[in-house]
């Protein structure tokens, strides 16, 4: 079985931001147990930025400017890897550092290269330890958090299970820190926007995600055909329990039957939207039911700042988002062409607003 394990910053560092060797040792012991049961394991680990802060004498709130974050990451990444290398070596395992960038999932050749590299590392018995290449990441093109990265890695290696380890036992009906009546949600069949919004964000200055990002990652995994488990990093034997599908392991998000390609996953869940196109009921039905491209005749209106190849949301008459895609024309032209037939448009420009190859329908078909 292929397993991707993601552990967050708050689970691998202490309250001062330094890497906690005991936490890493626990994780690596459980990874070794999975390896002993003939599972192939990839670890996606946060903590580089947090680990670099004390080394540079920086304290207080996490920096927000990109240049400082990149510099801190460059200092902290090798410190993080050194702890993993030492912990895994005590179990006779070899750690391999893999730093990925978003374009590794968008560009077909880079995607295949990344898949080949990870696959070969696993074939050689290595435990890949993955992180975003924060030191050189473009502010406009980045994963944003390692939950999303882990979900994309799960797709990359055709994982069976994605385990998202955090500082809670899973997702609760309410915040258990302030609501004594909150109960664990054992299973989620479909992650929707309302559920993500209810999850909230990170409450710890060391982390960049939170339960909302865990659910967003679980949604990506579900569309990849991968079972996702959100569980507590501190629980003994949590990885084996997650892989075995034990009852009460945490919050289990079930996979969908339909598996998206890596590129469409990126369009649907990893690229921020730069605008919104509203279509009429006929166009909505054609896009959902027949897999058609979006033409100007079906467009009612367009808003935003999008240009060529920017991501846009597609909404129907009910103002509900049902698809997302890459625009083939800028917003001004879409506004100008809205509602017009293709025969009435200039013949020197293709009329397609969003091609079906660049669109993902996000609702049931």
ROVEXVO-549263 format. One record per atom (N, C-alpha, C, O, CB): x, y, z. Coordinates in steps of 0.2 Angstrom, whole numbers, plus 5000, padded with zeros to 4 digits. Glycine has a CB too. Example, Ala and Ser with C-alpha at 12.3 -4.5 7.8 and 13.67 -1.06 7.14 Angstrom:
% ROVEXVO-549263
506649725039
506249785039
506649845039
507149835042
505749785045
506449895035
506849955036
506450005039
506750065040
507049975029
This chain:
% ROVEXVO-549263
500449945000
500050005000
500450065000
500950075004
499550005006
500350114996
500650184996
500350225001
499750245000
500650214989
500750255005
500450295011
500850365011
501450365010
500550265018
500450425011
500750485012
500550515019
499950515020
500550535006
501050535023
500950555029
501150625030
501750645028
501250515035
500650675031
500850745032
500850765040
500350745043
500450785028
501350795042
501350815049
501450895049
501850915046
501850785053
501050925053
501051005053
501651025058
501950995062
500451025055
501751095057
502251125061
502151115069
502551105072
502251205059
501551125071
501351125078
501451055081
501551045087
500651145079
501551005077
501650935079
502350915079
502550865082
501250885075
502750955076
503450935076
503950985079
504550975079
503750925068
503651045082
504051095085
503751105092
503251085094
504051155081
504251135096
503951145103
503651215103
503651255098
504551145108
503451245109
503151305109
503651365107
503351415106
502851315116
504251355107
504751405105
504851405098
505251445095
505351395109
504651355094
504751345087
505351305085
505451295079
504851415085
505651275090
506251235089
505951165087
505451145090
506751225095
506351125083
506151055081
506151015087
506651015091
506551025076
505550975088
505550935094
505750865092
505350825089
504750925097
506350845094
506650775092
506150715094
506150665091
507350765094
505850725100
505450665102
504850655098
504650605096
505250685109
504550715095
503950705091
504150675084
503850635081
503650775090
504750695082
504950665075
505150595076
505050555072
505650705073
505450575082
505650505083
504950465083
504950405081
506050505090
504450495087
503850455087
503550435080
503350385078
503350495091
503550495076
503350485069
503750435065
503450395062
503350555065
504450445066
504850395062
504750325064
504850275060
505550415062
504650315071
504550245073
503950215070
503950155068
504450245081
503450255069
502850225066
502850215059
502650175056
502250275068
503250265056
503450255048
503850185047
503650155043
503850315046
504250175052
504650115052
504250055052
504350005049
505250115057
503750055057
503250005058
502849985051
502749935049
502750015063
502650045048
502350035041
502750005036
502549955032
502050105039
503350025036
503849995031
503949925033
504049885028
504550035032
503949905039
504049835041
503449795039
503549735038
504149825049
502949825038
502349785035
502249795028
501749785025
501649815039
502849815025
502849815017
502449875014
502249865008
502649755014
502349925018
502049985015
502550035013
503050035016
501550015020
502450075007
502850125005
502650185008
502050205007
502950124997
503050225011
502850285014
503250355012
503850355011
502950275022
502850405011
503150465009
502950515015
502350515017
502850495003
503350555018
503250595023
503250675021
503750685017
503750595029
502750705022
502750775020
502750815026
502250815030
502050795016
503250855028
503350885034
503450955034
503850985030
504050855037
503050995038
503151065039
503651075044
503951025047
502451095041
503851135046
504251145051
504951185049
505251205054
504451085054
505051195043
505751225041
505751295043
506251315045
505851215033
505251335041
505251405043
505251415051
505551455053
504551435040
504751375054
504751375061
505451355064
505651385069
504251335064
505751305062
506451285064
506951335063
507451345067
506651225061
506951375057
507451425056
507351495060
507851525061
507351445049
506851505063
506751565067
507151575073
507551625073
505951575069
507151525077
507651525083
508351525081
508851555084
507551475088
508551495075
509251495073
509451565071
510051575071
509351445067
509051605069
509151675067
509051725072
509151785071
508851685060
508851695078
508751745083
508051785083
507951835086
509251795084
507651755078
506951795077
506451755082
506451695082
506751785070
506051805085
505551775090
504951815089
504951865085
505751785097
504351795092
503751835091
503351805086
503451745084
503851905090
502951845082
502551825077
502951805071
503451825069
502051885075
502651755067
502951725061
502951785056
502451825055
502551675058
503551795053
503651845048
503051835042
502851785041
504351845045
502951895039
502451885034
502751905027
502451885022
501851935035
503251935027
503551955020
503951895017
504251865020
504052015021
503851895010
504151835007
504851825007
505151765009
503951835000
505251875007
505951875007
506251845013
506651805014
506251945006
505951865019
506151845026
505951765026
506351725029
505851885031
505351755024
505151685025
505551635021
505751585023
504351675023
505751655015
506251615011
506951605014
507151555014
506251645004
507151665017
507851655020
507751615026
508251575027
508051725022
507251615030
507151575036
507151505034
507351465038
506551605040
506751495029
506651425026
507351395024
507451335026
506151425021
507751435021
508351405019
508851385025
509151335024
508751455015
508751425030
509151405036
508851345040
509151305042
509151465041
508151345040
507851295044
507751225041
507651175044
507151315046
507751225034
507651155030
508151105032
507951045033
507551175023
508751125032
509251065033
509251045040
509450995042
509951095031
509051095045
509051075052
508451025053
508550975057
508851135056
507951035049
507350995050
507550925047
507350875050
506751015046
507850925041
508050855038
508550825042
508550755042
508350875031
509050855046
509550825050
509150785055
509350725057
509950875053
508650805058
508250775064
507950715061
507950655064
507750815067
507650715055
507350665051
507850605050
507750545051
506950685045
508350625047
508950585045
509150545051
509250485051
509550615042
509250575056
509450545062
508950495065
509150435067
509650595068
508350515065
507850475068
507650415064
507650355066
507150515069
507650425057
507550365053
508150315053
508050255052
507450385046
508750345053
509350295053
509350255059
509650195058
509950335053
509050275065
509050225070
508550165069
508650115073
508750265076
508150175064
507750115062
508050085056
507650045053
507050135061
508650095054
508950065048
508650095041
508650065036
508849995048
508350155041
508050185036
508450245033
508750275037
507250205037
508350255027
508750315024
508150365022
507650355019
509150295017
508350425024
507850485022
508150515016
508750525014
507850535028
507650535011
507850575005
507450635005
506850635005
507750534999
507850695005
507450765004
507250774997
507550764992
507950815006
506550794997
506250814990
505850874991
505450884995
505750754988
506150924988
505850994988
505451004981
505751004976
506351054989
504751014982
504351024976
504051094975
503951124980
503750974976
503951114969
503651174967
502951164964
502951114961
504151224963
502551214964
501851204961
501951184953
501551144951
501451264961
502451214950
502551194943
502651124941
502551094936
503051234939
502951084947
503051014946
502450974945
502450914943
503450994952
501851004946
501150974945
500850994939
500350964937
500750984952
501051054937
500651084931
500951064925
500651044920
500651164932
501651074924
502051054918
502050974918
502350944922
502751084918
501850954912
501850884911
502450844912
502550794915
501550864904
502950874909
503650844909
503950844917
504250794919
504150874905
503850894920
504050904927
503650854932
503950824936
503950974929
503050854930
502550804934
502850734933
502850694938
501850814932
502950714927
503250644926
503850634929
504050584932
503250634918
504350684929
504950684932
504950674940
505250634943
505450744930
504450714943
504350714950
504150644952
504350614957
503950764952
503650614948
503350554949
503850494949
503850454953
502750534945
504250504944
504850454943
505350454948
505550404951
505150464936
505450514951
505950524956
505750494962
506050454966
506150594957
505150504964
504850484970
504750404970
504850374975
504150514972
504550384964
504450314963
505050274964
505150214967
504150294957
505650304961
506250264962
506550264969
506850224971
506750304957
506450324972
506650324979
506250274983
506550234988
506450394982
505650264982
505250214986
505450144984
505550104988
504450224984
505650134978
505850064975
506550054979
506649994980
505950064968
506950104980
507550094983
507550084991
508050074994
508050154982
506950094994
506850085001
506950145005
506950145011
507350035003
506950205001
507050265004
506450295007
505850285004
507450324999
506450335012
505850375015
505950445012
506250485015
505750365023
505550465007
505550535005
505250575010
504750565012
505250544998
505650635012
505350685016
505250745012
505750775010
505850695022
504650765011
504450815006
504250875009
503950875015
503850785001
504450935006
504251005008
504151045002
504451024997
504751035014
503851095003
503851144997
504551184997
504851195002
503251204998
504751194991
505351234990
505251304992
505351344987
505651224983
505151314998
505051385000
505551434999
505451494998
504951385008
506151414999
506751464998
506751494991
507051554990
507451424999
506451464986
506351494979
505651504977
505551524971
506851454974
505151484981
504451484978
504251554976
504451604980
504051464984
503951564971
503651624969
503051644973
502651594974
503451624961
502951704975
502351724980
501751714976
501251704980
502451794982
501751714969
501051714966
500951634964
500351624962
501051754960
501451594964
501351524962
501651484968
502251464967
501651514955
501251464972
501451424978
500951384981
500351394979
501851464983
501051334984
500551284987
500151324993
499551314993
500851224990
500551364997
500151405002
500251365009
500351395014
499451415000
500151295009
500251255015
500351185013
500251165007
499551265019
500651145017
500851085016
500351025016
500450975013
501451055020
499751045018
499151005017
498950995010
498850935008
498551035021
498951045006
498851044999
499351004996
499250964991
498751114996
499951024997
500550984994
500450914995
500550874991
501251014997
500350895001
500250825003
499750784999
499850734997
500150815010
499150824998
498650794994
498850784987
498650734983
498050834994
499250834984
499450824977
500050774977
500050734971
499750894975
500450764982
500950704982
500550644982
500750594979
501350714988
499950634986
499650574986
499350554979
499350504977
499050584991
499150604975
498950594968
499550574964
499450524960
498650654965
500050604965
500650594961
500950524962
501150494956
501250644964
500850494968
501150424968
500550374969
500650314970
501550414975
499950394967
499350354967
499350314974
499250254974
499450294962
499350364979
499250334986
498550304987
498050314984
499350394991
498650254992
497950224994
497650265000
497050275001
498150154996
498150295004
497950335010
498350395011
498950395010
497950285017
498050445013
498350515015
498150525022
497550525024
498150575010
498650525026
498550535034
498850605035
499350625034
498950485038
498350645037
498450715039
498550725047
498050725050
497950765036
499150725049
499250725057
499250795059
499550845056
499850695059
498850805065
498750875067
498750875075
498850815078
498150905065
498650925078
498650935086
497950915089
497850925095
498850995088
497450895085
496850875087
496650805085
497050775080
496250925085
496150775087
496050705085
495650695079
495550645076
495550675091
495450755076
495150755069
494650815069
494850865073
494650685069
494150815065
493750875065
493150855069
492850805070
493450885057
492950915073
492350905078
491850945075
491850995071
492650935085
491250935078
490650975077
490651045079
490351085076
490050945080
491151065084
491251125086
491951125089
492251075089
490751155091
492251185091
492951185093
492951155100
492551185105
493151265094
493251095101
493251065108
493551105113
493451085119
493550995107
493951155111
494351195117
493851235120
493951265126
494851235113
493251255117
492851305120
492151275121
491651305124
492751365116
491951215118
491351185118
491351115120
491551065117
490951185111
491151105126
491251035130
490750985126
490850925127
491051045137
490251005122
489750965119
490050945112
489750905109
489150995118
490650965110
490850955103
491050875103
491250855107
491450995102
490850845097
491050775096
491350765090
491350805085
490350735096
491750715089
492150695083
491750675078
491250635079
492650645085
491850705072
491550685066
491950625063
492550635061
491550735060
491650565063
492050505061
492150495054
492650475052
491650445064
491650515050
491650505043
491350565039
490850595041
491350445041
491650585033
491450635029
491350605022
491850575019
491850695029
490750605019
490750575012
490850625007
491150615002
489950545011
490650695008
490850745003
491050805007
490650835011
490150754999
491650835005
491850895008
491550955004
491750954998
492650905009
491150995007
490851055003
491151115006
491451115011
490151055003
490951175002
491251235004
490951255011
491351285015
491051294999
490351235013
490051255019
490451225025
490551255030
489351235020
490651155024
491051125029
491751155030
491951155035
491051045027
492051175024
492751205025
492651265029
493051285033
492951215018
492151305027
492051375031
491951365038
492251405042
491551415028
491651305040
491451295047
492051275051
492151275057
490951245048
492551245047
493151225050
493651275053
494051255058
493551175045
493551335051
494051385054
494751385051
494851345046
494051385061
495151425054
495851425052
496351405058
496151395063
496051495049
496951415056
497451395061
497451445067
497351505066
498151395059
497551425073
497551465079
498251475082
498251505087
497051445084
498651445079
499351445082
499851475077
499851465071
499651365082
500251525080
500651565076
501151525072
501451555067
500951615080
501351465074
501851425071
501651395065
502051385060
502151375076
500951385064
500751355058
500451395053
500251455054
500251305060
500351375047
500051415041
499351385039
499051415035
500551415036
499151325042
498551295040
498051305045
497851355047
498651225038
497751245047
497151235051
496751185049
496851155044
496851305052
496151175052
495751125050
495451135043
495251085039
495151115055
495351195041
495051215035
495551185029
495251165024
494951285034
496151195030
496651175025
496651095025
496851065020
497351205027
496551065031
496550995031
495950965027
496050925023
496450965038
495350995028
494750975024
494850995016
494650955012
494151015026
495151045015
495351065008
495751015005
495650994999
495651135007
496250995009
496750935006
496350875005
496450835001
497350935011
495950855010
495550795010
495050795004
494950745001
495150785016
494850855002
494450854996
494850844990
494550804985
494150924996
495450864990
495850854984
496050774983
495950744978
496550894984
496150754989
496250674990
495650634987
495750594983
496450654997
495050664989
494450624988
494350624980
494150574977
493850654991
494550684977
494450684970
495050644966
495050644960
494450764967
495550624970
496050584967
495950514968
496350474966
496750604970
495450494971
495250424973
495650404979
495750344980
495450384967
495850444983
496250424989
495850444996
495550494996
496950474989
495850395000
495550405007
496050445011
496650435011
495450335010
495750495014
496050545018
495850535026
495250525027
495950615016
496350535030
496150525037
496550585041
497150595041
496450455040
496050625044
496350685048
496350655056
495850635058
495850745048
496950655059
497050625065
497550655069
497950695067
497250545064
497550635076
498050665081
498750645080
498750575081
497750665088
499250685080
499850655079
500150625086
500550585085
500350715077
499850645091
500150625098
499850555099
500150525104
499850675103
499350525096
499050465098
499550405096
499850405090
498450455094
499650365100
500150305099
499850265094
499250245094
500250265106
500250235089
500050195084
499550225079
499250185076
499750135087
499550285078
499050325074
499150305067
498650295063
499150395075
499750295064
499850285057
499550215055
499250205050
500550285055
499750165059
499550095058
498750095059
498450055055
499850045063
498450125063
497750125064
497350155058
496850135056
497550165071
497750215055
497450245050
497450205043
496950195040
497750315048
498050165042
498050125037
497650065037
497350035032
498850105036
497550035043
497049985044
496350005044
495949955044
497249945051
496150065044
495550085044
495150075051
494550065051
495150055039
495450075056
495150065063
494650115064
494650175063
495750065068
494150095068
493550135070
493850185075
494250175079
493050095073
493650255074
493750305079
494450335078
494750365083
493650285086
494850315072
495550335071
495550415071
496050445072
495750305065
495050445068
495050515067
494450535063
493950495063
495650545064
494550585058
493950595053
494250565047
494750585044
493850675053
493850525044
493950485038
493550525032
492950525033
493850415038
493950545027
493550575021
493550525016
494150505013
493850645019
493050495013
492950445008
493150475001
492950525000
492250415008
493450434997
493650454990
493050444986
492550414987
494150404988
493050484981
492550484975
492750434970
493350414970
492550554972
492250414967
492350364961
492750384956
493150354952
491650334959
492650454954
492950484949
493650514951
493650554956
492550544946
494150504947
494850524948
495050574943
495050564937
495350464948
495250634945
495450684941
496150684939
496550654943
495350754944
496350704933
497050714931
497450764935
497050804939
497150724924
498050754936
498450804940
498350874938
498250924942
499250784939
498250884931
498150954929
497450984931
497451044933
498250954921
496950944930
496350964932
496250974940
495851014942
495750914930
496650934943
496650944951
496951014952
496651044957
497050884954
497451024949
497751094950
497251144948
497251194952
498451094945
496951144943
496451194941
495951204946
495751254948
496151184934
495651144948
495051144953
495251174960
494851204963
494851074953
495851154962
495951164969
496551194971
496651224977
495951094973
497051204967
497651234968
497751304966
498251344968
498251194966
497451324961
497551394958
496951434960
496351424960
497451384950
497151494963
496651544965
496251574959
496551584954
497051604969
495651584961
495251614956
495351694955
495351724960
494451604957
495351714949
495451784947
494751814945
494751874943
495951794942
494251784945
493551814943
493051764943
493151704945
493651844936
492451784940
491851734940
491451754934
491351804932
491451744946
491251694931
490851704925
490151674926
490151614928
491151664918
489651704925
488951684926
488651664920
488751694915
488551734929
488351604919
488051574913
487351564914
487051554920
488451504911
486951554909
486251544909
486151464910
486651424910
485951564903
485551444911
485351374913
485551334907
485751274909
484651374915
485451354901
485651304896
486351294895
486551234894
485451334889
486751344896
487451334896
487651284902
488151244902
487851394897
487351294908
487551254914
487451184913
487851144914
487151284920
486851174910
486651104908
487151074903
487351014904
485951094906
487351114898
487751084893
488451074896
488851024894
487851134887
488751114900
489351104903
489351044908
489851004908
489551164907
488851034912
488850984917
488650914913
488950864915
488250994922
488150914909
487850854907
488250824900
488250764899
487150864905
488450874896
488750854890
489550864890
489850844885
488450884884
489850894895
490550904895
490750954889
491250944886
490950844894
490351004887
490451054882
490951104884
491051114890
489851084880
491251144880
491651204881
491151264882
490551254879
492151214875
491351314885
490951374887
491051424881
491551444879
491151404893
490451434878
490451484872
490151554874
489751554879
490151454866
490251604871
489951664873
489251674873
488951704878
490251724868
488851634869
488151634869
487851614876
487351644878
487851584864
488251574880
487951554886
488151594892
487951584898
488151484888
488551644891
488851694896
488351744897
488051784893
489451724894
488151754904
487751814906
488151874908
487951934906
487251794912
488651864912
489051914914
489751894916
489851824917
488751954920
490251934917
490851914920
491151974924
491052034922
491351904914
491451954930
491752004934
492451974936
492651914935
491352014940
492852024938
493552004941
494152034937
493952084933
493651934940
494752014938
495252044934
495651994930
496252004928
495752074940
495351934928
495651884925
495851904918
495551944914
495251824924
496451874916
496751874909
496751814906
496451764908
497351914909
497151804900
497251744897
497551684902
498051704905
497651754891
497251634902
497451574906
497351584913
497651544917
498151554904
497051634916
496951644923
496351594925
495851584921
496751714925
496351574931
495751534933
495151574935
495251624938
495951494939
494551544933
493951584935
493451534937
493451474935
493651624928
492951554941
492451514944
491851524939
491751574936
492251534951
491451464938
490851474934
490251464938
490251404941
490951414928
489751504938
489151504942
488551504937
488551524932
489151554947
488051474940
487351464936
486951524938
487151564942
487051404937
486351514936
485851564938
485651574945
485451624948
485151554934
485851524949
485751524956
486351544960
486351544966
485551454959
486851574956
487451604959
487851554963
488251574967
487251664964
487751484961
488151434965
488751414960
488651404954
487751374967
489351414963
489951384959
489851314957
489751274962
490551404962
489851294951
489851224949
490351204944
490451144943
489151214945
490851254942
491451234938
491951284939
491851334942
491251224931
492551264937
493151304937
493551294931
493651234929
493551304944
493851344928
494251334922
494751384921
494751434924
493851324916
495151384916
495551434913
495251474908
495151444902
496251394911
495251534908
494951574903
495451584897
496051594898
494851644906
495151584891
495551594885
495451664882
495751684877
495251544880
495051704886
495051774884
495051814891
494751794896
494451794880
495251884891
495251924897
494551944898
494051944894
495651984896
494451974904
493751984907
493452034902
492852034901
493852014914
493752084900
493452134896
493152104889
492552124887
493952194894
493452064886
493252034880
492651984882
492151984878
493751994877
492651954887
492151904889
491451944890
490951934889
492251864895
491552004894
491052054895
490752074888
490152084888
491252114899
491152094884
490952114877
490552064873
490052084870
491552144873
490852004874
490551954870
489951914873
489551874870
491051904868
489751934879
489251894883
488551894879
488351944877
489151924890
488351834878
487651824875
487651824868
487151814865
487251874878
488251834865
488251834857
488451764854
488751724857
488851884855
488151754848
488251694845
488951694842
489251744840
487751684839
489251634841
489951634838
489951664831
490451694829
490151564838
489451654827
489451674820
489451754820
489651784815
488751654817
489251784825
489251864826
489951884828
489951954829
488651884830
490351844830
491051874833
491551874827
491451844822
491251824838
492151904829
492651914824
492951844822
492951794826
493251954827
493051834816
493251764813
494051754815
494251694814
493151754806
494451804816
495151794817
495351764824
495851754826
495451854816
494751764829
494951734836
494451684838
493851684836
494851804841
494751634841
494251574843
493851594848
494051634853
494751514845
493151584847
492651604852
492651574859
492251594863
491951604849
492951514860
492851474866
493151524872
493651544872
493251414865
492651524877
492851564883
493251514888
493851534890
492251584887
493051454889
493451404893
493351344889
492751314888
493151404900
493851314887
493851244883
493751194888
493951194894
494551234880
493351144886
493251084891
493851054894
493851024899
492751034887
494351054890
495051024893
495351064898
495751034902
495551014887
495051124899
495351174904
494851184910
494951224914
495551234901
494351144910
493751154915
493651094919
493751034917
493151174911
493451104925
493251044930
492551064932
492451114935
493851044935
492151014931
491451024934
491450994941
491750944943
490950984930
491251034946
491351024953
490750994956
490750984963
491551084957
490250984953
489650964955
489450894952
489750874947
489051014954
489050854955
488850794953
488550794946
488150834944
488350754958
488750744942
488550744935
488050684934
487750674929
489050734930
